[in-house]
Amino acid sequence: MGKFNLYKIPLKSLPEGTQNYEYHLDDQFFKNIDGPEVQRGSVDVALSVKRTGGTFELKFAINGIILIPCDRCLDNMDFEVATNEHLFVKFGSEYSEENDDVVIVPEAEGEINIAWFLYEFIALTIPLKHVHPAGKCNKTMSMKLKKHSARSADDEDEDDFDDGSDADDMTNEETDPRWDELKKLIDNN
């Protein structure tokens, strides 16, 4: 993790009390971390580390914008990140994560690299369904999706596909010949 030396916290040498750190996570951070959910962004992190004996409480305030693909049209969309997280760190003989917010680090090393934790905190803010607001999706992709999706009349998310364009625009657009051949199979049955 040489690319992430900036995110190492030297726990063993920290004095008792609270220390504050600030980080800016940019496109390069997300590229280096190579996580599947987020590839680009601009996020600020304020970290407060409180040492009490051999226990450390890390409080993260994370705010910024990340770019994630829209589930509907696949174009990138801005997603606002605003979360507060915490992590407790203790010394032990080997590294382990006891649960979601307690980490044991080897006392011999005496440090923790928080880069992956920062990425996970950000990725966990992404909702299961992330789409552009109505009318903001890529119009070409939305028309193709609308044209090729089978939807029931009582589908609850019907206005999810409202892209603000007229349906008449689709008649002038060329269709994919592969879809045309598949339609012929359906029509013949």
Protein Blocks (a to p, Z undefined) as FASTA:
>chain_A
ZZmmmmpccfklpcehjddddddddfklmmmnopakbmbdcdddddddddehjaccdddd
dddddddddfklopacdddddddddddddddfbdcdfblmbccddfklopacfklmmmmm
mmmmpcfbdcddehiacfklmmmmmmmpccdfklmklmmmmgoiafklmmmpccdfklmm
mmmmmmmZZ
